[in-house]
Amino acid sequence: MVFYVLEFTAELENLTDLQPLEGCNDPNYAYYFKVKCENCGEISQKSACVTLSDLVPLPTGRGSANLVQKCKLCAREGTMQMVPGHGQPLTIEHSQAGIMSRLMVFDCRGLEPIDFSFGNGWKAQSLSGTSFEVDLSEGEFAEYDEKGECPVGISNIQASFRVAKKQERAGRGTTFI
């Protein structure tokens, strides 16, 4: 098993707390990305759609996963299980410092997630306290904050997957480094 952390960053203008609408652990937020077979290296042509609320039974009949997919080239089956509770919103401080925020952790067996696609279903808050529903499918967002009397925007959106190590801490739970 390999753990992959999905991290993201963006340039935020007069906005903070960029995250999925119901938070980073939203059970219905759909993550779209391509997967690479760890056996033969084949990359899926279509994006996989994974949500916390969707569980698929494992072919072995023991347990379930959020994604079970067979490679079209080598026919090896891979699975992916989402590990909630490790996501955090992108704050303006992290954005200005160029620090990536964690969105989700994936426990992968035989699959490697690549090429995350941003879409609809995001929210951010202006520095004056106005909430905005954000569609990132075009790669940017621009609006005007009436209350704060200033433009707000999101640009230069970036996401990446990185391999993480699971670390058990006595009394503190599990973290990924």
C-alpha positions in Angstrom: 0.0 0.0 0.0 1.2 3.5 -0.8 -0.3 6.7 0.6 -0.7 9.7 -1.7 -1.5 13.1 -0.4 -3.3 15.5 -2.7 -2.0 19.0 -2.1 -3.1 22.2 -3.7 -2.3 25.9 -3.8 -3.4 29.0 -5.7 -2.9 32.7 -5.7 -5.7 34.2 -3.6 -6.7 37.8 -3.9 -8.7 39.1 -0.9 -9.9 35.6 -0.3 -9.1 32.9 2.3 -10.2 29.3 3.3 -10.5 27.9 -0.2 -12.0 24.4 0.1 -14.8 22.1 -1.2 -18.3 23.4 -0.3 -18.9 21.2 2.7 -15.3 21.3 3.8 -12.3 19.1 3.1 -14.0 16.0 4.3 -17.2 16.5 2.3 -18.5 12.9 1.6 -20.1 14.1 -1.7 -17.2 16.1 -3.2 -16.1 14.4 -6.4 -12.4 14.1 -7.0 -11.5 13.7 -10.7 -8.1 12.5 -11.7 -6.4 10.0 -14.0 -4.8 6.9 -12.6 -1.6 5.1 -13.6 -1.2 1.3 -13.3 1.7 0.6 -11.0 2.3 -2.7 -12.7 2.7 -1.7 -16.4 2.6 2.2 -16.2 -0.5 2.5 -18.4 -2.4 5.8 -17.8 -6.1 5.8 -17.9 -7.6 7.8 -20.8 -10.7 8.8 -18.8 -10.6 10.5 -15.4 -11.7 8.5 -12.5 -14.4 10.0 -10.2 -14.0 9.2 -6.5 -16.1 10.3 -3.5 -16.0 9.4 0.1 -19.7 8.3 0.1 -19.3 5.8 -2.8 -18.0 2.4 -1.7 -17.4 -0.5 -4.1 -17.0 -4.1 -2.9 -13.5 -5.6 -3.4 -13.3 -8.4 -5.9 -12.1 -10.7 -3.1 -15.4 -10.1 -1.2 -13.5 -8.9 1.8 -14.1 -5.2 2.4 -14.7 -2.2 0.1 -12.8 0.7 -1.5 -13.8 4.0 -3.0 -12.4 2.9 -6.4 -11.7 -0.5 -7.9 -10.3 -0.3 -11.5 -8.8 -2.8 -13.8 -6.0 -1.8 -16.1 -7.0 -2.0 -19.8 -3.4 -3.0 -20.8 -2.3 -5.6 -18.3 -5.7 -6.4 -16.7 -4.3 -6.1 -13.2 -6.8 -4.7 -10.7 -6.1 -1.8 -8.4 -7.9 -0.2 -5.5 -8.0 3.2 -3.9 -9.4 4.0 -0.4 -9.8 7.7 0.7 -8.5 8.6 4.2 -10.6 11.5 5.5 -9.7 13.9 8.3 -6.4 15.2 7.0 -7.5 18.0 4.7 -7.3 21.7 5.4 -8.5 24.8 3.6 -6.0 27.0 1.7 -5.6 30.2 3.7 -4.4 33.5 2.3 -1.3 33.2 4.5 -0.4 29.8 3.0 -1.1 31.2 -0.5 1.2 34.1 0.0 3.9 31.9 1.4 3.5 29.4 -1.5 2.6 26.6 1.0 0.5 23.7 -0.3 -2.6 22.7 1.6 -3.7 19.1 2.0 -7.0 18.2 0.4 -7.2 14.4 0.8 -5.1 11.3 1.5 -5.5 8.2 -0.7 -4.5 4.6 0.3 -3.6 3.0 -3.1 -2.9 -0.5 -4.1 -1.8 -1.0 -7.7 -2.9 2.5 -8.8 -1.2 5.9 -8.7 -3.4 9.0 -8.9 -2.1 11.7 -11.3 -3.5 14.9 -13.0 -6.1 16.1 -10.5 -8.8 18.2 -12.2 -10.4 21.1 -10.3 -14.1 21.6 -10.9 -17.2 23.1 -9.5 -18.2 22.9 -5.8 -15.7 25.0 -4.0 -16.1 27.9 -1.5 -13.9 30.7 -0.2 -14.4 33.6 2.1 -13.5 37.2 1.4 -11.4 39.1 4.0 -14.5 41.1 4.8 -16.5 37.9 5.6 -18.5 37.4 2.4 -18.8 33.8 1.3 -18.4 32.8 -2.4 -19.3 29.6 -4.2 -16.5 29.0 -6.6 -16.2 27.1 -9.9 -12.6 26.3 -10.6 -13.2 24.3 -13.8 -11.9 27.2 -15.9 -8.7 27.4 -13.8 -9.5 30.8 -12.3 -12.2 32.8 -10.5 -12.9 36.5 -10.4 -15.7 38.4 -8.6 -16.4 41.6 -6.7 -17.0 41.8 -3.0 -19.7 44.4 -2.4 -19.2 44.4 1.4 -15.4 44.8 1.3 -15.6 47.0 -1.8 -12.8 45.2 -3.5 -12.1 42.6 -6.2 -11.6 39.0 -5.2 -10.0 36.3 -7.2 -8.3 32.9 -7.5 -5.6 32.2 -10.1 -2.5 30.0 -10.7 -4.3 26.9 -9.3 -2.0 24.0 -8.9 -2.4 20.5 -7.5 0.0 17.6 -7.0 0.1 14.1 -5.5 3.0 13.1 -3.4 3.9 9.9 -1.6 3.4 10.1 2.2 4.4 8.0 5.1 1.8 7.1 7.7 2.9 7.9 11.2 1.1 6.7 14.4 1.5 9.1 17.3 0.5 7.9 20.8 -2.5 9.8 21.9 -2.5 12.0 18.8 -3.8 9.7 16.1 -2.5 9.2 12.6 -0.6 11.8 10.6 1.0 11.7 7.1 4.4 13.2 6.5 
